[in-house]
Amino acid sequence: MKTAALLLIFVCSTLFVHAQNIQKEWNNFRNGSSSERIRAAKELATYYISENKDSLRVIGEDLFFYGIDEHYYPAIENGKLILAEYYVSTGKTTEGISTVKALISNIQERGDEEQMSNASRIISQGYRVEKDAKSALYWANKSVEHAKNTIQPETQIRGLISLAEAHYLAKDTPKAISTYLDYVQKANKIKNNRGLSSAYARLGDIYRIKGDLKKAEEYFQLSMNKAKQAKLNTPLGHAINNLAIIHFEKGDTLKARQLFEEGLNLRLKANDLQSISESYYNLGDYQFYIGKIDLARKWYFKSFEFAKTNNLKNEQKDALKALVELSKSIGDYEAATSYLEQCLTINEQLKIQQESDDSELMQLQMELYKLEVQSGITKNDTSESTFFSKLRWEWFVIGLLILVLLVILKRKGK
């Protein structure tokens, strides 16, 4: 109990300090100069990609519209990149990849190595979601190569995580592990605790899947330690939950339950909705494993109801699937059929929601395009010749050549 109390005090105090820093960044994003807004947007995007992905869209859109209003192309470009990362992280990979690729030529023309590394990383992430290992590897390698020419230490190593994941997708586990260890070595030098927590968590998961629970536990413990140092509540909850899974798979059910409950408490305090539903589900699995069917049903129901209240369709489906298996295990096929029918209904709702999201996304993209055209802002800075001016010049030359050709042909009587 004393340990739990100390942990609670630690979490509350670190959350207060971290909340102040985030609020400061929001203030810079809303009220700062153009360069301050872009810098703050990048910091907030880095934070919310692991804490609250919905905020990425808000940041990306706000920065884009600020750029339109101020005729400031760097804000437009960075806003689009943040929106692209939001698309990829929420499953709209085609839109995310195409949004970034549309910016590539202009970034290359400027010779902006940092932005090229970031853009390549997002594209690689998109191809990983689509399970295209070859393309994911190609763009991850581009991200790493461009990063070598930057001066920001964190940018120099960020692409390594994408490269490690691309190797893992290509089923080259040894190469994935060695790339992650390369990242860990470099991240330790610059004390990037956020990145280290994520890298250690992924290494732990790789070893857990391999069946090496001892090695997995070591990395999950390191992930938890780095999450504490980074003062990040959500990754800390994930790390504790990962450790609970390891103890669960090792058969240490009492320790697993304790850690599952600690992870749940942290997730409740962070109001991490998706993870809260996951914790309820994990506690259901725990009770099912030790043979307490009624308690397992209670936790699965709690996971389902919480997910339903917060409109988390995939989590609802997972809980219903668990209830189907539980009902089948005790011969209650009528209940199993009922849960399965609800699961199919949610599948249909997910399809409808995806169609609605795609329509909304298309409308947003059209609005962004119209605003760019109406405001007269093109891909290049005002100090450079614009894409359209180049295009007009090229058509002028082509038209002139055609005219000359027609005169020559006419003179020859053809």
C-alpha positions as CSV (number, residue, x, y, z in Angstrom):
1,M,0.0,0.0,0.0
2,K,2.8,2.4,0.9
3,T,4.4,1.7,-2.6
4,A,1.1,2.4,-4.3
5,A,0.7,5.7,-2.3
6,L,4.2,6.8,-3.3
7,L,3.6,6.0,-6.9
8,L,0.4,8.0,-6.8
9,I,2.1,11.1,-5.3
10,F,4.9,10.8,-8.0
11,V,2.4,10.6,-10.9
12,C,0.3,13.5,-9.6
13,S,3.3,15.8,-9.2
14,T,4.9,14.9,-12.5
15,L,1.6,15.3,-14.3
16,F,1.2,18.8,-12.9
17,V,4.6,19.9,-14.1
18,H,4.1,18.3,-17.5
19,A,0.6,19.8,-17.9
20,Q,2.2,23.2,-17.3
21,N,4.7,22.6,-20.1
22,I,2.0,21.5,-22.5
23,Q,-0.1,24.5,-21.6
24,K,2.9,26.8,-22.4
25,E,3.2,25.1,-25.8
26,W,-0.5,25.7,-26.5
27,N,-0.1,29.3,-25.6
28,N,2.8,29.7,-28.0
29,F,0.8,27.8,-30.7
30,R,-2.2,30.1,-30.3
31,N,-0.5,33.5,-29.7
32,G,3.2,33.2,-30.8
33,S,5.0,34.5,-33.9
34,S,4.9,32.4,-37.0
35,S,8.1,30.5,-36.2
36,E,7.0,30.0,-32.6
37,R,3.6,28.6,-33.7
38,I,5.3,26.0,-36.0
39,R,7.8,25.0,-33.3
40,A,5.0,24.6,-30.7
41,A,2.9,22.7,-33.2
42,K,5.8,20.2,-33.7
43,E,6.2,19.8,-29.9
44,L,2.5,19.3,-29.4
45,A,2.2,16.8,-32.3
46,T,5.1,14.8,-30.8
47,Y,3.2,14.7,-27.4
48,Y,-0.3,13.9,-28.7
49,I,0.8,11.1,-31.1
50,S,1.2,9.0,-27.9
51,E,-1.3,10.7,-25.7
52,N,-4.4,11.8,-27.7
53,K,-4.3,11.4,-31.5
54,D,-7.5,13.4,-32.1
55,S,-5.6,16.5,-31.0
56,L,-3.2,16.0,-34.0
57,R,-6.1,16.9,-36.4
58,V,-6.9,20.1,-34.4
59,I,-3.2,21.2,-34.4
60,G,-2.8,20.3,-38.1
61,E,-5.9,22.1,-39.3
62,D,-5.3,25.2,-37.1
63,L,-1.7,25.5,-38.3
64,F,-2.8,25.1,-41.9
65,F,-5.6,27.7,-41.7
66,Y,-3.2,30.1,-39.9
67,G,-0.8,29.7,-42.8
68,I,-3.6,30.5,-45.3
69,D,-4.7,33.6,-43.4
70,E,-1.2,34.9,-43.1
71,H,0.0,33.8,-46.5
72,Y,2.8,31.8,-44.8
73,Y,3.7,28.7,-46.6
74,P,5.8,27.0,-43.9
75,A,2.8,26.9,-41.7
76,I,0.7,25.4,-44.5
77,E,3.3,22.7,-45.2
78,N,3.8,21.8,-41.5
79,G,0.0,21.7,-41.0
80,K,-0.4,19.3,-43.8
81,L,2.4,17.0,-42.5
82,I,0.7,16.9,-39.1
83,L,-2.6,16.1,-40.7
84,A,-0.9,13.4,-42.8
85,E,0.5,11.8,-39.6
86,Y,-3.0,12.0,-38.1
87,Y,-4.5,10.2,-41.2
88,V,-1.9,7.4,-41.1
89,S,-2.3,6.9,-37.3
90,T,-6.0,6.6,-37.7
91,G,-6.0,4.2,-40.6
92,K,-6.5,6.6,-43.5
93,T,-3.2,5.6,-44.9
94,T,-3.8,6.3,-48.6
95,E,-4.8,9.9,-47.8
96,G,-1.8,10.3,-45.5
97,I,0.7,9.0,-48.0
98,S,-0.7,11.1,-50.9
99,T,-0.8,14.3,-48.7
100,V,2.9,13.9,-47.9
101,K,4.0,12.9,-51.4
102,A,2.3,16.0,-52.8
103,L,4.8,18.1,-50.7
104,I,8.0,16.1,-51.5
105,S,9.1,17.9,-54.6
106,N,8.9,21.3,-53.0
107,I,10.7,20.1,-49.9
108,Q,13.5,18.6,-52.1
109,E,13.7,21.9,-54.1
110,R,14.4,23.8,-50.9
111,G,16.9,21.2,-49.7
112,D,15.2,20.9,-46.3
113,E,16.8,17.7,-45.0
114,E,14.9,17.8,-41.7
115,Q,11.5,18.1,-43.4
116,M,12.5,15.4,-45.9
117,S,13.4,13.0,-43.1
118,N,10.1,13.7,-41.4
119,A,8.1,13.3,-44.6
120,S,9.8,10.0,-45.5
121,R,9.2,8.7,-42.0
122,I,5.4,9.4,-42.3
123,I,5.2,7.7,-45.7
124,S,7.1,4.7,-44.3
125,Q,4.7,4.5,-41.4
126,G,1.8,4.5,-43.9
127,Y,3.2,1.7,-45.9
128,R,3.8,-0.3,-42.7
129,V,0.1,0.0,-41.9
130,E,-0.6,-1.2,-45.4
131,K,1.8,-4.2,-44.8
132,D,4.0,-3.1,-47.8
133,A,7.4,-4.0,-46.4
134,K,9.4,-3.1,-49.5
135,S,8.0,0.4,-49.7
136,A,8.2,0.8,-45.9
137,L,11.9,-0.1,-46.0
138,Y,12.6,2.2,-49.0
139,W,11.1,5.3,-47.3
140,A,12.5,4.5,-43.8
141,N,16.0,4.3,-45.3
142,K,15.4,7.7,-47.0
143,S,14.3,9.1,-43.7
144,V,17.5,7.9,-42.0
145,E,19.7,9.2,-44.8
146,H,18.2,12.6,-44.9
147,A,18.4,12.8,-41.1
148,K,22.2,12.4,-41.2
149,N,22.4,15.9,-42.7
150,T,20.4,17.6,-40.0
151,I,21.6,19.3,-36.8
152,Q,18.8,18.3,-34.4
153,P,19.9,15.2,-32.4
154,E,16.4,13.9,-32.1
155,T,15.7,14.2,-35.8
156,Q,19.0,12.4,-36.6
157,I,17.7,9.2,-34.8
158,R,13.9,9.4,-35.2
159,G,13.9,7.5,-38.5
160,L,15.6,4.5,-36.9
161,I,12.4,3.5,-35.3
162,S,10.6,3.5,-38.7
163,L,13.5,1.5,-40.1
164,A,13.4,-1.1,-37.3
165,E,9.6,-1.5,-37.7
166,A,10.1,-1.9,-41.5
167,H,12.7,-4.7,-40.9
168,Y,10.3,-6.4,-38.6
169,L,7.5,-6.2,-41.1
170,A,9.8,-7.8,-43.6
171,K,10.3,-10.6,-41.1
172,D,13.9,-9.8,-40.5
173,T,13.7,-9.9,-36.7
174,P,17.4,-9.8,-36.0
175,K,17.8,-6.7,-38.1
176,A,14.9,-5.1,-36.4
177,I,16.3,-5.8,-33.0
178,S,19.8,-4.5,-33.9
179,T,18.3,-1.3,-35.4
180,Y,16.3,-0.7,-32.2
181,L,19.4,-1.3,-30.1
182,D,21.2,1.3,-32.3
183,Y,18.4,3.7,-31.6
184,V,18.6,3.0,-27.9
185,Q,22.3,3.7,-27.8
186,K,21.9,7.0,-29.5
187,A,18.8,8.0,-27.6
188,N,20.5,7.4,-24.3
189,K,23.2,9.9,-25.3
190,I,20.7,12.7,-25.7
191,K,18.4,11.5,-22.9
192,N,15.4,11.1,-25.1
193,N,13.3,9.3,-22.4
194,R,10.1,9.4,-24.4
195,G,11.7,7.6,-27.4
196,L,13.5,5.2,-25.1
197,S,10.2,4.2,-23.4
198,S,8.7,3.4,-26.8
199,A,11.7,1.6,-28.1
200,Y,12.1,-0.6,-25.0
201,A,8.3,-1.4,-25.1
202,R,8.6,-2.5,-28.7
203,L,11.7,-4.6,-28.0
204,G,9.8,-6.2,-25.1
205,D,6.9,-7.0,-27.3
206,I,9.2,-8.6,-30.0
207,Y,10.8,-10.8,-27.4
208,R,7.4,-11.7,-25.9
209,I,6.2,-12.8,-29.3
210,K,9.4,-14.9,-29.7
211,G,8.6,-16.6,-26.3
212,D,11.5,-15.1,-24.4
213,L,9.5,-13.8,-21.5
214,K,12.6,-13.1,-19.3
215,K,14.1,-10.7,-21.9
216,A,10.6,-9.2,-22.6
217,E,10.2,-8.5,-18.9
218,E,13.6,-6.7,-18.8
219,Y,12.7,-4.4,-21.6
220,F,9.2,-3.7,-20.3
221,Q,10.8,-2.8,-16.9
222,L,13.2,-0.4,-18.8
223,S,10.2,1.0,-20.7
224,M,8.4,1.8,-17.4
225,N,11.5,3.4,-15.9
226,K,11.9,5.7,-18.9
227,A,8.2,6.6,-18.9
228,K,8.6,7.7,-15.3
229,Q,11.6,9.8,-16.2
230,A,9.8,11.4,-19.2
231,K,6.8,12.2,-16.9
232,L,4.4,10.5,-19.3
233,N,1.3,9.0,-17.7
234,T,-0.1,7.1,-20.7
235,P,3.2,5.3,-21.6
236,L,3.7,4.5,-18.0
237,G,0.3,2.9,-17.9
238,H,1.1,0.9,-21.0
239,A,4.5,-0.3,-19.5
240,I,2.8,-1.5,-16.3
241,N,0.1,-3.3,-18.4
242,N,2.8,-4.9,-20.5
243,L,4.5,-6.2,-17.3
244,A,1.2,-7.5,-16.1
245,I,0.8,-9.5,-19.4
246,I,4.3,-11.0,-18.8
247,H,3.5,-12.2,-15.3
248,F,0.1,-13.4,-16.6
249,E,1.8,-15.6,-19.2
250,K,4.4,-16.8,-16.7
251,G,1.5,-18.0,-14.5
252,D,2.1,-15.5,-11.7
253,T,-1.5,-14.5,-11.6
254,L,-1.4,-12.5,-8.3
255,K,1.4,-10.2,-9.5
256,A,-0.4,-9.9,-12.9
257,R,-3.6,-8.8,-11.2
258,Q,-1.8,-6.2,-9.1
259,L,-0.1,-4.7,-12.1
260,F,-3.3,-4.8,-14.3
261,E,-5.1,-2.8,-11.5
262,E,-2.1,-0.3,-11.2
263,G,-2.2,0.2,-15.0
264,L,-6.0,0.7,-14.9
265,N,-5.7,3.3,-12.2
266,L,-3.1,5.3,-14.2
267,R,-5.2,5.1,-17.4
268,L,-8.3,6.2,-15.5
269,K,-6.3,9.3,-14.2
270,A,-5.1,10.1,-17.7
271,N,-8.7,9.5,-19.1
272,D,-7.1,7.3,-21.8
273,L,-10.4,5.9,-23.0
274,Q,-9.2,3.2,-25.4
275,S,-6.7,1.9,-22.9
276,I,-9.2,1.9,-20.1
277,S,-11.5,-0.4,-22.1
278,E,-8.4,-2.6,-22.8
279,S,-7.6,-2.8,-19.1
280,Y,-11.2,-3.9,-18.3
281,Y,-10.8,-6.6,-21.0
282,N,-7.4,-7.7,-19.6
283,L,-9.0,-8.2,-16.1
284,G,-11.7,-10.2,-17.8
285,D,-9.0,-12.4,-19.4
286,Y,-7.3,-12.8,-16.0
287,Q,-10.5,-14.0,-14.3
288,F,-11.3,-16.3,-17.2
289,Y,-7.9,-17.8,-17.0
290,I,-8.2,-18.7,-13.3
291,G,-11.7,-20.1,-13.9
292,K,-13.9,-17.4,-12.3
293,I,-16.4,-17.2,-15.1
294,D,-18.9,-14.9,-13.4
295,L,-16.1,-12.3,-12.6
296,A,-14.7,-12.7,-16.2
297,R,-18.2,-11.9,-17.6
298,K,-18.4,-8.9,-15.3
299,W,-15.2,-7.4,-16.6
300,Y,-15.9,-8.2,-20.3
301,F,-19.3,-6.5,-19.9
302,K,-17.6,-3.5,-18.2
303,S,-15.2,-3.3,-21.1
304,F,-18.1,-3.5,-23.6
305,E,-20.3,-0.9,-21.8
306,F,-17.4,1.5,-21.4
307,A,-16.5,1.2,-25.0
308,K,-20.1,1.6,-26.0
309,T,-20.5,4.8,-23.9
310,N,-17.4,6.3,-25.5
311,N,-18.2,5.1,-29.0
312,L,-15.1,2.8,-29.3
313,K,-16.4,0.4,-31.9
314,N,-13.3,-1.9,-32.2
315,E,-13.1,-2.3,-28.4
316,Q,-16.8,-3.1,-28.3
317,K,-16.2,-5.8,-30.9
318,D,-13.2,-7.3,-28.9
319,A,-15.3,-7.5,-25.7
320,L,-18.2,-9.1,-27.5
321,K,-15.8,-11.7,-29.1
322,A,-14.6,-12.5,-25.6
323,L,-18.1,-12.9,-24.4
324,V,-18.8,-15.3,-27.3
325,E,-15.9,-17.5,-26.3
326,L,-16.9,-17.4,-22.6
327,S,-20.5,-18.4,-23.4
328,K,-19.3,-21.2,-25.7
329,S,-17.0,-22.5,-22.9
330,I,-19.9,-23.1,-20.6
331,G,-22.3,-24.4,-23.3
332,D,-24.5,-21.3,-23.4
333,Y,-24.9,-21.2,-27.2
334,E,-27.9,-18.9,-27.1
335,A,-25.9,-16.2,-25.4
336,A,-23.0,-16.8,-27.7
337,T,-25.3,-16.3,-30.7
338,S,-26.7,-13.1,-29.3
339,Y,-23.2,-11.7,-28.7
340,L,-22.1,-12.7,-32.2
341,E,-25.1,-11.0,-33.8
342,Q,-24.2,-7.8,-31.9
343,C,-20.6,-8.2,-33.1
344,L,-21.8,-8.4,-36.7
345,T,-24.0,-5.3,-36.2
346,I,-20.9,-3.3,-35.0
347,N,-19.0,-4.5,-38.1
348,E,-21.7,-2.9,-40.3
349,Q,-21.5,0.3,-38.2
350,L,-17.7,0.4,-38.7
351,K,-18.2,0.2,-42.5
352,I,-20.7,3.0,-42.4
353,Q,-18.4,5.1,-40.1
354,Q,-15.4,4.5,-42.5
355,E,-17.5,5.7,-45.4
356,S,-18.5,8.8,-43.4
357,D,-14.9,9.5,-42.4
358,D,-13.8,9.1,-46.0
359,S,-16.4,11.6,-47.1
360,E,-15.5,14.0,-44.4
361,L,-11.8,13.7,-45.2
362,M,-12.5,14.3,-48.9
363,Q,-14.5,17.5,-48.0
364,L,-11.6,18.7,-45.9
365,Q,-9.1,18.1,-48.6
366,M,-11.2,19.9,-51.1
367,E,-11.6,22.8,-48.7
368,L,-7.8,23.0,-48.2
369,Y,-7.3,23.0,-51.9
370,K,-9.9,25.7,-52.5
371,L,-8.4,27.9,-49.8
372,E,-4.9,27.6,-51.3
373,V,-6.2,28.6,-54.7
374,Q,-8.3,31.4,-53.4
375,S,-5.5,32.8,-51.3
376,G,-3.0,32.6,-54.2
377,I,-0.5,30.6,-52.1
378,T,1.4,28.0,-54.0
379,K,3.9,25.4,-53.0
380,N,7.0,27.6,-53.1
381,D,7.9,30.7,-51.0
382,T,7.2,34.1,-52.5
383,S,11.0,34.6,-53.0
384,E,11.0,31.7,-55.4
385,S,9.3,31.3,-58.8
386,T,6.1,29.4,-58.2
387,F,5.0,26.1,-59.7
388,F,2.3,27.7,-61.7
389,S,4.5,30.4,-63.1
390,K,6.9,27.8,-64.2
391,L,4.1,25.8,-65.8
392,R,2.8,28.9,-67.7
393,W,6.4,29.5,-69.0
394,E,6.7,25.9,-70.1
395,W,3.4,26.0,-72.0
396,F,4.4,29.3,-73.6
397,V,7.6,27.6,-74.9
398,I,5.7,24.6,-76.1
399,G,3.1,26.8,-77.9
400,L,5.9,28.7,-79.5
401,L,7.6,25.6,-80.8
402,I,4.3,24.2,-82.2
403,L,3.7,27.5,-84.0
404,V,7.3,27.4,-85.5
405,L,6.7,23.7,-86.5
406,L,3.4,24.6,-88.2
407,V,5.1,27.5,-90.2
408,I,7.8,25.1,-91.4
409,L,5.3,22.4,-92.4
410,K,3.2,25.0,-94.3
411,R,6.3,26.3,-96.2
412,K,7.1,22.7,-97.2
413,G,3.5,22.3,-98.5
414,K,2.5,19.5,-96.1
